Amino acid sequence: MLLFPKFEDPDFYWHLKTGELIVTTAQLPWHDVFTYTNSGHSWVLSEWLSQAIFYLLYQQAGLTGVAAITALVYALCWFITYKTCHEQLKDEGKAILVVMLFCATMGAIAPRPHIFTFLFFAILLHQLFMFKYRASDRGLIFIPLMMAIWANAHGGFFIGLVLLAVFLVAEWSHHLLVDNVGRIETRRLKKLSLIAIAGFLATAINPHGWQYWLYPYHAIVSSGDTQFISEWQSPSFHKPFFQYFLVVIFLFFMNMIYARKKPDLTELGVSLVFIGGAFFSVRNIPLAALVMAPFFSIFCQDLSLARIFKQPDYTPKSGFSAFAHRIMTAGNKQVGGSAPLANWLLLIASLFSILLLYPSRKEHNSMAVSRILPVAATDFVIKHNIRGNMFNTYHYGGYLIYRLYPRQQVFIYGRTDIYPKSFITEYREMYRGGSNWKQYFYKHNIDYVLCENLSPLRQLLLNNGDFKLVFDDGKHSVLLKDTARFQQLIKQYAPGLQTHDMGSIALSSSNESEG
């Protein structure tokens, strides 16, 4: 993540700009300032702490600093999960294999505030595992403090409350309804229950107080985000990534079914809740992975199939076979002196691979950002000082805020929870060229449009004749309203572009330099 950061996610950019507002003004923005369509609408400060952290790092080290904190959080998340798995398996090799199996389902992690939810979730799960399986109460006292920080870093804090609630309900049910086998002491359960209540109350330590508890409902259910944003939709199992996730779930339950140890209420309940959440929303898949890895370890340790992870009894005594055997078994404590050699060879191979890959991957990532986000189109707008009421594609909004605010506000961006549902409906009608698109579009007095070439609205406006195409790089377009204020730019750029087939035009670099 540090070497090959993925900055194609447009939402990252409005988070960064919000962090800039917080740091430079030393104030929290209580209302929307980025859009002219919804300016002044109150918003919830659900991520102000992580936004400030991102900007402070950006201020000191640029995007590399943001990539570094993302890489660090991501690494810590899986290191903690590895420690949780290792506590069950007592074997480094097995724990690493389990983490690798489930880590792959995390996918690409974008530099956004929700990475802190993954980290705090992994920490909380580790504490609960230590409480249940190692009879250790150490660290529980810090849960309320962590919940308070979590609530100010990301709105996903309620996921931690769900984990605590499911864990406690299952353990109390086991305590009251099942026999004494594996039952946690009443005293310890009461202690954890009080700490969980304190953690819940601690989340009210935020700029909005107890009203913040309603935010998850309004953001996810009431605003309609689950229908509009792809990461809140159910996974499409036609894609290979989600098919792999299905395979992992199958292995998880097969492991649980055929293990000698049968799952108790907590192991089954917590697993089902978060796996079910992953089927409801793509965004919950990383949480399901973080839950499945340590529970998989519990049943893997006594599963007969686990013999494949054990070291072979046969050890070659000399020659290349002996050397290869030492390398393959390095990292296991029983091997002895070969571990340092294997680790050094692995480090050298990794560094060599990075040196070979970094130049091409860096260029590839830069091209990916330009391909997905309107980098050149925004350059064109800035270069020619184009201003006015802009209509933009939804997923361009965050990047446009990063590049254009405060000189220009946008039409819409990724924080749809601040908009009424009627506005989202109107936007979708405009963008898709629905039957009422003209009524909705023209009431906003749009001066120019910045959209992707595949937007149906783009072709409708060009066919309508009152907007002229002045920029097209093959992916993104800028259209100006045919009014007196834009006549110079229209005369300079539009004639050559209008004579070409729409969607296949590229503004030459020579034309751009002339403007």
N, C-alpha and C positions, 0 to 999 in steps of 0.2 A: 504493500500500500504506500509506503514511504517513497519507493523508487518509481513506481508506476501508478501515481494517484489518478483516480477517476473523478474528474471534475465536470463530467457531462450532465450531472444532475442539476437542473436549473434551480431547484429549491434551495440548494446550498447557498446560492448567491444572494437571495433575499435575506437569509439568515445572517450572512456576513454583513450585509448593509445595515440590518437592524442592530447587530453588535457594534457597528461603527457609530450609530446614533447614540447608543447607550454609553459607550466609552467617551466619545468626544463631547457629549452634552452633560454627562454625569447625571442623566435623568432616564427614567423608564418611559418609553412611548406608550401612552394609554389609549391611543386611537390610531386608526389607519392613516398613514401619510403617503403611501406609495401609489394609490389609485385616485384618479379624478372621478371615477364612477361611484366610489364609496368612501370618499375622503371624510374623515372625522368620525367614522363608525368605530365604536369602542371595540377593542380586541383584548384577548386574554394573554397575559404575559406568561405563557406556559414554558418558554424555553430561554428566558432572558439570560440566565447564568451561562448556559453553553454558548449562546450567541456572543456574549461578551468574551468568553474564553477564546472562541474562534478568531474574533477580531484582534484581540491582544496578540495572539500568536501570528496572525497575518501581518500585523503592524511591525512586528520584530523580524519575521523571517519569510514573509510572503506566503504564497500557497504551499511552499515546502513546509512551513511551520504547521499549517493546517493538516497537511498530509501526515506529518510526524505524530500529532496528537491522535489522529484517526488510527494510524498504525499501532500506536502504543495502546490505545483503548482496546482495539481488536485483539492484539496479542495478549493483553492482560485477561481479557474475557476468556480466551481459550486456555491460558495458563491456569487460571482458577478452576476451569472445568477439568483440566488434566489433573490438578491436585485432588479434586473431588473424586474423580475416577480412580486415581491411584490409591486413595484411602480405602477403596473397596477391593481393588485387585491386588494391591501390594506388589505390583510388577510394572516397571517402567515401560517395557515393550508393549504389553497388553494395553496399558493406559493410552500410550501414543496411538496405537492402532485404532482404538475406540474413538478417540478424539478426531483422528483423521477421517474416519468413516462418517461422523456426524458433522464435522466442520465443513465438509464440502457442500452441505445443504444450506449453509449461510449465504452463499452467493457472493456477489461483489458488494462491499460495504462502502456506501457513499459517505463523504464527510458532512454528516448532518447530526442534529442533536439526538436522534434516536439511538446513536451508538452508545450513549451513556445509559440508556435503559437496558441494553444488552449487558453492559458491564455490571450495573447494580443488581440486575436479575441473577447473574452468575454468582455474585458475592452472596446474595441472600440465599440462593439455593445451596451454596456450600455451607453456610451457617446452619441451615435446617438439616442437612445431611450429617453434619458433625453432631448436632443435637440428638438426632434419632439413632444413628448407627455407632457413634463413638461416645454417647452419653456425656458430651462436652457442652457446657453452657458458656464457654469462653467466647466472647465476642458478641453475644446476644444483646448486651447492654448498649451496643453502638447502633443497633438497628433503627431506633427512632431518629438518631442524627443522620444516618444514611437516607432515611425516607424523606427527611426535610430537605436535604441537598437534592435528592432525586426529583422531588416535586418542583424545584426551581430550575432544574436542568432540562427536564422533558416531561410532557404531559403523560407519558407512559408509566408514571409512578403508580397508577392504579393497577398495573399488571403485578407489581409487588404486593399490593394489598390482596389481589385475587389469589396469589400464591400462598400468602400467609393464611387466608381464610380457608382455602381448600385443604391445606395441610392440617390446620387445627380441627376442622370439622371431621376430617378422616381419622385423626388421632383420637379425638374425644369419642367418636363413634366406636372405634376399636377398643378404647378404654372401657366404655360402658356396656358394649354389646357382645364382645368377643372374650375368649378366655384370657388367662394371664400371660400366655406365651407372647413374647415380644412387646408387651405392654409397657408404655412409658409411665413413670411414677406420676401420681396425681400432683404432687408438689411441683414437679418440673413442668408439667403441662399448664398448670395455673400460672407459673412464672412466664412461660412463653406467651400465654394468652394476654397477660398484662402488658408485656412488651409489644405485642402486636397492636393492642389498643393504643398504647403510647405512640407507636409508629404511625397509626392512622391519624391521631390527633396532631402529630408533628407535621404532617403534610399540609396542615392549615397555616403553617408558617411560610407564607408566600404573599406577594403583593395583593392578592384578592381575598385572603382569608378562607373561611369555610365555603364560600361560594365557588371556589375553585374545584370542589369535589364534583360539581355538576358539569365541568368542562368536558370530560371524556364523552359523556352522553351527547352534548351539543355538538362537539367536533365530529363525532363519527356517525351518529344516528340522525340527529336533527338537521345537520347541514347537508346531508345527502352525499357526503364524501365517498361512501362505499359504492355508490353507483357511478361516480364521476372519475375517481382516481384508480388507476389500474392496480396499484399495490394494496388497495383495500378490497379488491375483488377476490373471488375464489380462484385458486390456481387452475390453469388450463393444463390438463394432463396429456395434451397432445405434444407438449414441448419436452425435450430430453431432460432438462433440469428437474422438472416436476415429476417426471417418470423415475428419475433417480431417487427423489424424495419418497415416492411410493415404495420403491425397493427397500429403502432404509426402514420405513415403517414396518414392512413385512418382516424384515430381519429382526426388528425390535420385538415384535409380538411372538415370532417363532422362538426367539431366545427366551422370552418370558414363559411361554407355554411348555417348552421341553426342559426347562431347568428343574432341578430337584426341589429347589425352594419355590414355593408358590407365592404370588404377589399378595401383599396385604392391602387394606383399603387405601392407604396413603399412596403406595406405589402404583396402584391401578387408577385411583382417582385423579392424582396430579397428572399422570401421563395422559389420560383420556381427555382431561380438560384442555391441555395445551396442544395436543395433537388435533383435537377437534377445532381449536382456534385456528390452527394452520389451514385446515380445510375451509374455514370461513373466510380467511384473508391471507394473501401472500405475505403480508408484513409480519404475520405471526410465525412463519416458518422458522426463522432463527431462534425464537423462544422455544419452539417445540424441539429443535435440535439440542439446545442447551439442557432441556429437561431429559431428553431420551438418553443422552450420552452417559450420565452417572447411573441412571436406573438400568441401562443396558449392562453396565459394569457389575451391578449387584447380582444379576442372574448369569452373567457370563463367567463369573469366577468358579462356579461349580457345574457348569454345563459340560457335558461330555465332549461336545464339539470344540471346547476350548483347548483340547490337547494340541490342536494345530498351532497354537501360539507358543507352546512349550519348546525348550531347547532340545534338539535331538540327543539321544543317548550316545550315539556314535560320534567320536571326535577324532579326526585324522591326526596322525602323529607327526608327519613331516610332509615336505614338498608344497606345491602350489595349493593342494586341497586344504592343507592345514592353515595356510595363510588366508585363503578365501573364507574358511570357516570362522577364523578369528574376526575378520572384517564383518561378516554377516551377523555374528552374535555380539558385536560391540554394542555397548550401551546397557548391557545387562550386568548387574553387579557380580554375578558369578564368574564372569569372563576374566576379570583381573586387568592385566596390563595392556590388552589390546584396545580397550576403550579409548584412551587418549589418541592412539594412532588413527582409529576410525573417525573420531571426531575431527581431527586435523584434516584428514583426507576429505571429509564431507564439507568442512569449511572452505578449503581450497577450491573444491569443485563448485561450490555455490558461488564464491566470489568470481571465479572464472566465467561461469554462466551469466552472472550479472553484467560483467564487463562486455560480454559478447552481445547480450540482449538489450542493454540499457539504451544505446543510441537509437536503435530501430523502434523500441517500445516507446521511447519518449516522443519520437516523431509521430508514431501511430496514435498516441493519446492526444497529442496536439491536433492531429487531423480529425480525430473522433469528436473533439469539442467543437471544431469548426463545422463538422458535418451535421451534428445534432443541434447545435445552438447557432443563432444568427450573428456570428462574430463579424463577418464582412459587411452584412447589412447594417449592423449597428455602427460600424466604422463609417459607413456612407452617411447615415443620419447625423452623426456627430460632425463629420467633415463639412457638411453643407448646412449645419445648424438648423435642421428641420425641427420645427416645434408645432405644438397644437394638440388637439384631441386625437390620440392614437388608438387605433384598434390593433390589438396584438393577439396572436395565438396564445392560448392558456399556458402551455408549457414553456413559452418564451419569457413569460412575465418576470420570473425571478432574475434571469440573466439581464434583462433590460433594466430592471431596477438597479442592479449592480453597476451597469455602465452609464445609465442616463440620469438617475436621481441625484440631486434635486432639480436639475434643469428641466426634467420631463417626468410626468407621472404616467403610469400605464393604465390600460383598460381592465386587465385582470391578471392575477398571478396565483401561485400555488396555495395560498391560504384561503381556501374556499369557505372555511367556517365563518368568515366575517361577512359573507354575502347572504342575502335572503335567497331562498330556493327559487323564487320567481326570477331573480337576476340570472342564476345559473341556467335556468330553462331558456331565457331569452338569448343568452350567449350561445348555447348549443344550437338554437334555432338559427341564429345568424351564421355561425360557423359552418353548419351543414347545409345552408341554403334552403331552409324549410319554407313552408308556405307564407309565413309572416316575417321573413328575414328583412325585407325592406322596411317594414313598420318599426321593427326593433333597431335596426342599424341606423337609420337616418334620424331617429329621435335623439341620438347622442352627439350629433353635429361632428362627425368624424372628419378630421383633416387629412390623415394619412393612415395607411395600413402597413403593418409589418407581419408577414405570415409566411408559412411554408408554401412551396409551389403546389402541393397536393391539396391545398385548402379549397373546397368547393366555392367558398365566398370569393376567392381571388378571381376565378373565371367569371362568376356572376357580375362582379363589379366591372371587369373589363368589357364584358358584353353590354353592360348598361351604359358605358361610355363616359361617365362622369368621373372616373378615376383612371389615371394613366400609370403604366408601369415604367419606373425610372431605374430600378435596380433588380437584377436577377443573376444570382451566381450558380444557378442550377439546382439549388436546394431551397433558398429563401428569397423572398421578394419584398420590395418596397413600392407601394402605390401611393401616388399623390392625388388629392382632389383637384380637379381641373378648374382652379380659381386663379385670380390675378396674382396672388402672393407666391404661387409656385410656378408661374409661367416660364421663368428663366430656366429652372431645372427641367421642366417638362420639355422645353424646346431643345435643351442640350442632350438629354438622355433618352426621351421617349421615342422619337422617330425610328431609331435603329432597332429598338427592342420590339416595337409593335409589329414589325414586318416579319418577325420570326414566329415559329410555332411555340405556343405557350408551354412552359414546363421544361423546355430543352434549351433555353437561352442562357448564355453566360456572359456577363458584362466583362469585357476585356480589361486587363490591368491598364492598358494604355488609355482607354476611355476614362477610367476612374482617376488616373493621374492628371487628366486634363481639367477636371472639375475643381 
